[in-house]
């Protein structure tokens, strides 16, 4: 049985999944100091016995003895075999890395932890509020419909980006209320939508995005039959397809509600916006460098490994 534990070390709070044990017999081999050292090495990654014996200054037969004890206790498993210096090396890794004892197993069925908020820095917690409230996602993630719709008769291709965003937001939640992902065709006009909104995708493919766009400090504008991103904060214009917007605003029609806007001119720009939120969360929670009163940023997607996919971002403002 698995559970989750929180612990503090060097002034920081950590959370980890652990194996719940009803008896210390399950990890008796770890009471031996040498066996514990060997287990710790395997807990840090897969290794083979000869390598480990050399590192720890132990005999290979002694290491094999403790490996067999750990395997018998279910604490170690073989991951692969590989030829090494004319022989066959077996690689092992720890199957469990964290343990907790429950001395009264008959009480476990009466124990339940719900609604526990995760520990995050205050600035990030404030940024995600009220989209994440009391450990639960309290927002509608709005993406463009995949079918031809709207005045541009466009088809959105942002579903996979919304999936990545949902997984990321789940890191800050202890429970989820469904549904939470909506197509723009399922959502009414924003002056009727009394909800926190996380809008993904630009105004061409997402009609909700087109409505929210009018209330942003960094917005999309049509110029000479082309779309540009214009920032009121810096007075700069951005024309690259890989540029996107990350902006949090108060809902223009409902007090206490907020809107988080993540969009680019093209799909690649929207990807950059979501990636910026994931990789540079603390920076996205900071005010715009040209306007201290606005949580609004322009980011550009980068393809650092030259595989044709955005894998990093640069903050332009």
Helices and strands as residue ranges (DSSP letters): E 2-9, E 12-21, G 24-31, H 33-43, E 47-48, H 49-56, H 60-72, E 76-84, E 87-94, E 99-101, G 105-110, H 122-128, E 132-133, E 136-137, E 140-143, H 159-170, E 181-183, G 184-186, E 197-200, H 207-213, E 218-223, E 226-231, E 237-238, E 243-250, E 258-264, H 267-279, H 281-284, E 295-302, E 312-315
